[in-house]
Amino acid sequence: MPIKVIKNSVEYCTENKKFFILILIVLFTCQFLTKLVDSKVIGPLVMSLIMTGYGLQVTQDIIHGGTTLPQLNPGKIINFGIKGNIILFFYVAIQGFFLAFISEYLKFPPFVLENLFLNFKETINLIYSHNIGHCIIFLVSGFVIVYVTTFFMELALARLADGGKLKNAFNFPRIKHAIDIIGWRKYAWGYTKIILSIIILTFVVHYSIPVRIIDSVLDAVLSFLIFIIEFIGIGNVYKVYVDSKSKSEN
């Protein structure tokens, strides 16, 4: 269940509590410094490289049986960050193309799945201001597009983390083979649990606590967990394939 996914992620992060606090400080310091850059592109891009790079380090660690957050490895972070963002751009571009087509065809505003879950007022207004049939098509098709593209993107990222080679992430027959070994139903359920866990924590982050300092610290910790759950999750799912391959070789 999603709660178990969250619990396991918390245990993984807090296995070494001092390093967990250190990594939070380092990552959020990096975020603060990138915001000082007078550019709407360079700062977010650098932060995306750092976060994706470290996230894939976590995935690699999980695949190889790790039980606690890996040490910061600048070389791996840069390597994984660049290659990981190429993969993200590829799949997000596919998402964007189909979502833009649906939005244009049905005369809807740009589709943002997260906002539909978190901003109910906007979602209700969207439903009331459009044809109900078109609205259902818009919501369902948009969800399916995001779900399916991300479904394969996660395995592509896991393959990159496993071998470190960008070409592995675009070897689609091997991606299909990996899912065949894991089991399509098992992978779909594991992937869905990751999504549900992220949605639950995202709702909690959007809940404000009156004491600002406590609220800020809690949001920082939860935001890190939201980020880390995805990379732990895909590592655990892909580990099934890696372990199966190792057994067959032995």
N, C-alpha and C positions, 0 to 999 in steps of 0.2 A: 504494500500500500504506500501512497505518497508520504504518509507520516513516517514510515520506516525509512524511506529514502532520505528524508530530512534528518532523521535521527542518526543514520549511518554517516551522513555527510558532516554533521556536527562532531561526531566522535572522531572522524578522520582529521578534521581541522584542529580539534582540541587535544589530540594525542600528545602534542608538544605545545603546551599553552603559551610558553614564552615566545616560541617562533611564530605562533599564530598571531600574537599581538604585534610582533616585529613586522610580519608580512603585511598586516593591515596598515601599519604606519608607513611602510615603504611604498605600497601601492597608492595610498591616498595622498602621500607626499608627491608622488609622480603625477597624480591627477591634478593636484593644486598647481604644480609647476607648469604643466602643459596648458593650464588655463591662463597663465601669464603671457603665453605666446600670442602675439597680436595677429592671430589668424584663425578663421573658423574651420580650416581644413587641416593644417599641420598639427595643431594640438590634439584634436580628436584622433587623427591618424596615428600619431605616436602612441597615444594611450591605448588604442585598439591593438597595435603591434605588441605592446607590453602585456596587456591582459590576455590576448589570444595566445601569445608565446608561453606565458606561465601556465595558462589553462591547459595547453597541450602537454606541458611538462607534467602536470598532474595526471592527465590521461595516460601518458606513457608510464608513470609511476604505478598507477592502478593496474595497468595491463601486466606489469611485471611483479605484481603482488605487494605493492607498497601499502603501508597502513597509516602514514602520516604525511603532512605536506612536505614536498621535496624542497631541498635547498635552492635558492635562487642561482641559476646558471645563466649569466648574460649571453653566452654564445648560443645556447639552446633557445633562449627567449627570443633573440633576434631571428634565428633561423626559422623556428616554428612560427614566430609572429608574421614574418613576411610570407611564408608559404601558406600559413593558415588563412591570412587575409585574402590571398588569391582565390582560395577555395570559397571563402565566404562571399567574395564579390561575384564569383561565377554563379552560385546558387541564388543569391539575392537578386542578381540581374534577371535570372529566369523568373523568380517570383514577381519582381517588379513589372516585367513585360506582361505577364498574364493578368496580374491584378489591375494594371493600368487599362488593359483591354476591356476587362469586365466593368470597371468603373466608368469608362467612357461609353461603353455600349448601353449600360443601364442608367447613365446620367447620375452616378453617385460620386461623392467626394473621394479623394484618395483613401484607399483601404488601409487602416492601421488596426490589426487584430487586437493588440494590447488595449488600445483605447476603448474598443467595443466591450471589453470585459470590465474595465476599470471606471469608465465614464458612462454610467447608466443613463444619465440625463441626455447626453448627446446621442446615445444609441436609441433611446425612446423617441427622440425628436426625428432621428433618421428614419425610423420605422413609420411614424405618423405622417411624415412629409413625402413618402414615396408609395408607389403601388406595392401592396403587401406581397404579391406574387414575385415582383422584381426584387423586393427586399429579402425574401427567403432565398432566392437564387443567388443574390449578392453575398449574403452571409455564409451560406453553405459552400458555394463554390470558392469563396475567398479562404475559408477555413481549410478546405480540402487542398487547395494549391499550396498554402503555407505548410500544412501538415506533411504533404507528400514530398515537397522539395527539401524540407528540413529533415525528413525521415532519411533520405539518402545522403544529405550533407553531413549528418552526424557520423555515419559510417566512413565517409570520405576523410573526415578529420581524424577519426580513430586510426585509419590505415596510415595516415601521415604520421601520427604520433608513434605508431608501432615501428615503422621502418625509416621514418625521417625523409622519405623520398616523395617529392611532389607528384611524380608520375603514378605512384601507387593510389593516390586519391582520385585519379581520373581513369583508373582501370576499371571500367564499369562491369565487365564480366566477372572480375574478381570480387567486386563489391557484392554483386548478386550471389556469388558462390559463398561468400562469408555469411550473408543473411540466410542462405539455404542451410548452412551448417548450424547457425544459431537457432534457426527456426523462425519463420516469418511471424507467426503468432506471438512467440516469445519475445522477439525483438520489438514488435509493435507494442506489446504490453509494457515492456521495459522503457521504451521511448515515451509512451503515454504517461507513465508514472513520473518521468522526469518533468514533462510539461505541467502536469497537475501540481507537482511539488513547487515548481517555480511560480505558478499562478497563486497558490496558497500564500507563499512568502511575499509575493508582490502585493497582495491585498493587505498583509500585515504592515508592510513598509508604508503603505498609503494611509495607515491609521496613525494619527498624531497623538503623542503623549504631551500633556500640559507642560511638563518640565523639559525645557528645550535641550539642555545638555544631554539628559538621558535619552531623549528622542533622537538626537543626532548620532549618539554612540550606537544606539540600537539599530538605527537605519543603516549605519556603516557596516555593522556586523551582518545584518540580514542581506544587504546588497552584495556583500562578499559571498555569502552562502548561496544566493541566487546564481551568482556567476560560477561558483565552484561546483554546484550540483550538476550542471550540464556536463562538465568535463569528467567528473567522477562517474556519472551515470553512463556515458558512452564508453568509458574505460571498462567498467564492470560488464557491460553488455558484450563488448568486443573481446574481452578476456575469455568468454565462453568459446569463441572461435579459436583463439590462440591456444588455449588449453587442449581443445579437441585436435588441433593440428599437431601439437606436440605428442599427444598420445598415439596418434596414427603413425608418426615417424618412429616412435619407440616400439 
